[in-house]
Amino acid sequence: MPPRRKGKLEAWEAALIKAMQARTKDINDQDILPYFSRPSRSVNHREIGEIRNGELHADVVAASEEELDEFLLNWPDIDPASGLSLRGDELLIKAREAMIGAVHIFNAAGLTFRAELFIVTSIIAWTYLLHAWFKREGIDYTYKEKNGDVKKTKHGADCHWDLGFCLRHQKCPLEIEVKSNLDFLIELRHEIEHRSTSRIDNAVSSKLQAACINFNDAIKALFGTQFGLEHRLPIALQFVTFSADQRENLKPANLPKHVETMMEHFHGGLTADQQADPRFAYRVAFVPKVGSKASNSDLAVEFVKAGSDEAKEISRVLLKEVDKARYTPSQIVTKMQEEGFPRFRIHDHTELWQAEDAKNPSKGYGREGDYKNAWVWYDKWLDNVRAHCAANKQKYADPGGRLFEWKYRS
């Protein structure tokens, strides 16, 4: 249970309390207290006494008779899903609803730009969540003019901190890994604003998943477990299993250059451990399972204990799927020479991949490697090179063993 701050009655509440005290002279502080208590905040009846005595909110004018009648008529004005006050906890309610909306948008069938819509809406959710926390902690989260006045919009509203500014505040309660995830989403939002991005859903889905889980963890840690979203966002069902071809289609498509550059630059500023942290990018594996018991086989999601035999087996399967064999160009050439094509050289390999546009990621022949972005090739390309050499045997094979004789004489 997160700590609760006391002495948090707001000016609008003080105005109503003063109106109550004026209307009924014999009403005591304990009678007034229930009207202003709520799950997200504890209030001591002493604070109501301080308002009565002028020690707290002395400059606040009592609410009108009409305002008090409207308050009493609508009380308790609570959100039925969370028990939060629609007025007093407006920021927290908006934060929850914005994140729920972001997830529903991403999971909606038929939408094309799901990631973009999720990013914009989830950033709103996180902004409201941090505003709610700053407000509860008594931290002014408004931008200031040079003279110290609150900065206003052109229509006169207060200008509140954006998410980036909230994250940079020294008292921001979020962990560094959570901030890194949100910084990534903010930078990506800047890149997708008013620009065409094609489909980026698969390329950033692990970051979006992390943002969801981080949000749920944060709202429970900062405000209470009763405000978690687990019961509002059940497990999504789907109509398909994943065949080999479908797995290929799930891989990230070609990204717009500006988005790809932004992602590479951002990842370059993180350590390997930071990139692997689930609070930055959350990845899951789907492993088909048939249980020995009916009760076990009915589980759609099962948590496997780390270090168990089952966890090791799952890890082995995942490594087979993810860690494909990789070859450098020189290794490809060496293999071909060892297989009977000694005249196949590096320049032949280069001409071949250029002619076939083999470095086009959509063809699945290879990718940039882990060291200085050097390109590495998969078995799929090795097979293609092998077929090419076999089709051009006269060009690449050693006629009559002359190459061996030359090596022996030398």
C-alpha positions in Angstrom: 0.0 0.0 0.0 1.6 3.3 -1.0 1.9 6.1 1.6 -0.9 8.5 1.9 -0.4 12.2 2.2 -2.4 14.1 4.7 -3.6 17.8 4.6 -4.6 17.5 0.9 -8.0 19.1 0.9 -8.2 21.3 -2.2 -9.6 24.8 -2.5 -12.9 23.6 -4.1 -13.4 21.2 -1.2 -12.6 23.9 1.4 -15.3 26.1 -0.3 -17.9 23.3 0.1 -16.9 22.6 3.7 -17.3 26.2 4.6 -20.7 26.2 3.0 -21.7 23.1 5.0 -20.5 24.7 8.2 -22.4 27.9 7.5 -25.6 26.1 6.6 -25.8 23.9 9.7 -24.3 25.5 12.7 -24.4 22.3 14.8 -22.8 20.0 12.3 -19.5 18.7 13.6 -16.3 18.0 11.7 -16.7 14.2 12.0 -20.1 14.5 10.1 -18.5 16.4 7.3 -15.5 14.0 6.9 -17.3 11.2 5.0 -18.1 13.6 2.1 -14.4 14.2 1.4 -12.8 10.8 2.1 -12.0 8.6 -0.8 -9.8 5.5 -1.5 -6.9 7.4 -3.0 -6.6 9.8 -0.1 -7.0 9.9 3.7 -8.4 13.0 5.4 -8.2 13.7 9.1 -11.2 15.5 10.7 -8.6 17.8 12.2 -8.2 19.4 8.7 -11.9 20.2 8.6 -11.5 21.9 12.0 -8.6 23.9 10.7 -10.8 25.1 7.8 -13.5 26.1 10.4 -10.9 28.0 12.5 -9.3 29.7 9.5 -6.0 28.0 9.9 -6.3 26.2 6.5 -7.6 27.8 3.2 -8.3 31.0 4.9 -8.5 32.9 1.6 -11.1 30.5 0.1 -14.6 31.9 -0.2 -17.5 29.6 0.8 -19.4 27.9 -2.0 -22.8 29.2 -2.9 -26.0 27.6 -1.8 -26.6 26.3 -5.4 -23.1 24.9 -5.6 -23.5 23.1 -2.3 -26.9 21.7 -3.4 -25.5 20.4 -6.6 -22.6 18.7 -4.7 -24.9 17.0 -2.3 -27.3 16.0 -5.1 -24.5 14.2 -7.0 -22.7 12.8 -4.0 -21.1 10.3 -4.1 -19.8 11.2 -7.6 -17.6 8.1 -8.0 -16.3 6.1 -11.0 -18.1 2.8 -10.6 -15.1 0.8 -12.0 -12.5 2.1 -9.6 -14.4 3.9 -6.7 -12.4 7.1 -7.5 -14.0 10.5 -7.2 -14.9 11.9 -10.6 -13.8 15.3 -9.6 -11.1 14.8 -6.9 -9.4 11.9 -8.7 -10.0 13.1 -12.3 -6.3 12.8 -13.3 -6.0 9.2 -12.0 -9.3 8.2 -13.7 -8.1 9.8 -17.0 -4.8 8.0 -16.7 -6.5 4.6 -16.3 -9.0 5.2 -19.1 -6.3 6.5 -21.5 -4.2 3.4 -21.0 -7.3 1.1 -21.3 -8.2 3.0 -24.5 -4.6 2.6 -25.9 -4.7 -1.1 -25.4 -8.2 -1.5 -26.9 -7.0 0.5 -29.9 -4.0 -1.6 -30.5 -6.0 -4.9 -30.2 -8.8 -3.7 -32.4 -9.3 -5.7 -35.5 -8.9 -4.0 -38.9 -6.8 -1.0 -37.8 -3.7 -0.2 -39.8 -1.8 2.3 -37.7 -2.2 0.7 -34.3 1.3 1.4 -32.9 1.1 5.1 -33.7 -2.4 5.4 -32.1 -1.2 3.4 -29.0 1.9 5.5 -28.6 0.0 8.8 -28.6 -2.7 7.6 -26.3 -0.4 5.8 -23.8 1.8 9.0 -23.5 -1.3 10.8 -22.5 -2.0 8.1 -19.9 1.5 8.3 -18.4 1.3 12.1 -18.4 -1.9 12.1 -16.4 -0.5 9.4 -14.0 2.5 11.5 -13.1 0.4 14.7 -12.8 -1.8 12.8 -10.4 1.3 11.8 -8.3 2.9 15.3 -8.4 -0.5 16.8 -7.3 -0.8 14.3 -4.4 2.8 15.0 -3.3 2.2 18.8 -3.4 4.6 19.4 -6.3 3.6 22.2 -8.6 3.7 20.7 -12.1 3.0 23.9 -14.1 5.4 25.7 -16.4 6.5 29.1 -15.2 7.2 32.4 -16.9 10.5 34.2 -16.2 8.8 36.3 -13.6 7.6 33.2 -11.8 3.9 33.4 -12.9 2.2 30.3 -14.1 2.5 30.1 -17.9 -0.9 30.1 -19.6 -2.3 28.8 -22.9 -3.8 31.4 -25.3 -7.2 30.7 -23.8 -6.0 31.2 -20.2 -5.5 27.7 -18.9 -2.5 26.6 -16.9 0.3 25.0 -18.9 1.2 21.7 -17.3 4.4 19.7 -17.8 4.7 17.4 -20.7 5.8 13.8 -20.1 9.4 14.4 -21.0 9.6 17.2 -18.4 7.9 15.0 -15.8 10.5 12.3 -16.4 13.4 14.7 -15.9 12.1 16.0 -12.6 14.4 15.0 -9.7 11.5 13.6 -7.7 10.0 11.5 -10.5 9.2 8.2 -8.9 9.8 6.0 -11.9 12.8 3.7 -12.3 15.5 4.4 -14.9 14.5 1.4 -17.1 10.8 2.6 -17.2 12.0 6.1 -18.1 14.1 4.7 -20.9 11.1 2.9 -22.3 9.0 6.1 -22.2 11.9 8.2 -23.7 11.9 5.7 -26.6 8.1 6.2 -27.1 8.4 10.0 -26.9 11.2 10.0 -29.5 9.3 7.7 -31.8 6.2 9.9 -31.4 8.2 12.9 -32.6 9.3 10.8 -35.7 5.7 9.7 -36.6 4.0 13.1 -36.2 2.7 14.3 -39.5 4.8 11.7 -41.4 4.1 8.4 -43.1 5.5 5.5 -41.3 4.1 2.4 -43.0 3.6 -0.5 -40.5 5.8 -0.3 -37.4 3.7 -2.5 -35.1 5.9 -5.6 -35.1 9.1 -3.6 -34.9 8.2 -1.8 -31.6 5.6 -4.2 -30.1 8.0 -5.3 -27.3 8.3 -1.7 -26.2 4.6 -1.1 -26.3 4.1 -4.3 -24.2 6.6 -3.0 -21.6 4.8 0.4 -21.5 1.6 -1.4 -20.5 3.1 -3.6 -17.8 5.2 -0.7 -16.4 2.0 1.5 -16.2 0.1 -1.2 -14.3 3.0 -1.7 -11.9 3.4 2.1 -11.4 -0.3 2.9 -10.8 -0.4 0.1 -8.2 2.8 1.1 -6.5 2.0 4.8 -6.4 -1.7 4.7 -5.6 -2.7 1.2 -4.6 -3.2 -2.3 -5.9 -7.0 -1.8 -6.2 -6.3 0.5 -9.2 -4.5 -2.1 -11.3 -5.9 -2.8 -14.8 -5.6 -6.6 -14.8 -9.4 -7.2 -14.5 -10.2 -4.5 -17.1 -7.8 -5.9 -19.7 -8.1 -9.7 -20.0 -6.0 -12.0 -22.2 -6.6 -11.4 -25.8 -7.9 -14.4 -27.9 -6.9 -15.0 -31.5 -8.0 -17.3 -34.3 -4.7 -18.5 -35.6 -1.6 -20.5 -34.8 1.8 -19.6 -36.2 3.1 -21.5 -39.2 6.6 -21.0 -40.5 5.4 -18.6 -43.2 3.4 -16.7 -40.6 6.5 -16.4 -38.4 8.3 -14.8 -41.3 5.4 -12.4 -41.8 5.5 -11.4 -38.1 9.1 -10.2 -38.5 9.6 -6.4 -38.8 9.0 -5.1 -42.3 11.2 -2.4 -43.8 11.0 0.6 -41.6 11.0 4.2 -42.8 14.5 5.5 -42.8 13.9 8.2 -40.3 12.3 5.8 -37.9 15.1 3.2 -38.4 17.7 5.9 -37.7 15.9 7.1 -34.6 15.7 3.5 -33.2 19.4 2.7 -34.0 20.5 6.0 -32.3 18.4 5.4 -29.2 19.5 1.7 -28.8 23.1 2.9 -29.3 22.8 4.9 -26.1 21.8 1.9 -24.0 23.9 -1.0 -22.7 23.1 -4.6 -23.6 21.6 -5.2 -20.2 19.4 -2.1 -20.5 18.1 -3.2 -23.8 17.4 -6.7 -22.5 15.6 -5.4 -19.4 11.8 -6.3 -19.6 10.9 -2.8 -18.3 12.4 -1.4 -21.5 11.2 -4.1 -24.0 9.0 -7.0 -22.9 9.1 -10.1 -25.0 7.1 -13.3 -24.6 7.2 -16.7 -26.3 4.3 -18.8 -27.4 5.0 -22.5 -27.0 2.3 -24.9 -27.9 1.7 -27.3 -25.0 -0.4 -30.4 -24.4 -0.9 -31.1 -20.7 -1.0 -34.5 -19.2 -4.0 -33.5 -17.1 -7.1 -31.8 -18.5 -6.8 -29.0 -15.9 -3.3 -28.2 -17.0 -4.0 -28.4 -20.8 -6.8 -25.9 -20.3 -4.4 -23.1 -19.3 -3.9 -20.6 -22.1 -1.0 -18.9 -20.1 1.3 -20.8 -17.8 4.2 -19.4 -15.8 7.2 -21.7 -15.7 9.6 -21.5 -12.8 13.0 -20.3 -13.8 15.7 -23.0 -13.8 13.2 -25.8 -14.1 13.6 -28.6 -16.7 10.6 -27.2 -18.5 12.2 -23.7 -18.6 15.4 -25.1 -19.9 13.6 -26.9 -22.7 11.6 -23.8 -23.6 14.9 -21.8 -23.7 16.5 -24.5 -25.9 13.6 -24.3 -28.4 13.7 -20.5 -28.4 17.4 -20.4 -29.1 16.9 -22.8 -32.0 14.3 -20.4 -33.5 16.0 -17.1 -32.7 19.8 -17.8 -33.0 20.1 -18.8 -36.6 23.4 -19.9 -38.0 25.2 -16.9 -39.4 28.1 -16.7 -41.9 30.5 -13.9 -43.0 31.1 -13.6 -46.7 34.6 -15.2 -46.3 33.0 -18.2 -44.6 30.5 -18.6 -47.4 33.3 -18.5 -49.9 35.4 -21.0 -47.9 32.4 -23.4 -47.7 31.9 -23.3 -51.5 35.6 -24.0 -52.1 35.5 -26.9 -49.7 32.5 -28.3 -51.5 34.3 -28.4 -54.9 34.1 -24.9 -56.3 37.6 -23.6 -55.7 37.3 -20.8 -58.3 34.4 -19.2 -56.4 35.9 -16.0 -54.9 34.8 -13.1 -52.8 34.2 -10.9 -55.9 32.0 -13.7 -57.3 30.0 -13.7 -54.1 29.7 -9.9 -54.1 28.5 -9.8 -57.7 25.9 -12.5 -56.9 24.3 -10.8 -53.9 24.3 -7.5 -55.6 22.6 -9.0 -58.7 19.9 -10.6 -56.5 19.5 -7.7 -54.1 20.1 -10.2 -51.4 20.6 -7.7 -48.6 17.0 -6.6 -49.0 15.7 -7.5 -45.5 12.4 -8.6 -46.9 14.1 -11.6 -48.6 15.4 -13.0 -45.3 18.8 -13.9 -46.5 20.7 -12.2 -43.7 21.0 -9.1 -41.5 23.5 -6.7 -40.1 25.7 -8.4 -37.6 26.5 -7.5 -34.0 30.0 -6.2 -34.8 30.4 -2.9 -36.6 27.2 -3.6 -38.5 29.0 -6.1 -40.7 26.5 -8.1 -42.8 26.0 -11.8 -41.9 24.2 -14.4 -44.0 21.8 -17.2 -43.0 21.5 -20.8 -44.3 18.9 -19.6 -46.7 21.5 -17.6 -48.6 24.1 -20.3 -48.3 21.7 -22.7 -50.0 21.2 -20.1 -52.7 24.9 -19.7 -53.3 25.4 -23.5 -53.4 22.7 -23.7 -56.1 24.3 -21.0 -58.0 27.7 -22.7 -58.0 26.2 -26.0 -59.0 24.5 -24.3 -61.9 27.8 -22.7 -63.0 30.0 -25.7 -62.3 32.3 -25.1 -65.3 33.0 -21.6 -64.1 33.8 -22.5 -60.4 35.0 -26.1 -60.3 38.6 -27.1 -60.7 39.2 -28.9 -64.0 41.6 -31.8 -63.7 42.9 -31.0 -60.3 45.2 -28.2 -61.6 44.5 -26.0 -58.6 45.7 -28.8 -56.2 48.8 -29.4 -58.3 49.6 -25.7 -58.2 49.2 -25.6 -54.4 51.3 -28.7 -54.0 54.2 -27.4 -56.2 54.1 -24.0 -54.4 
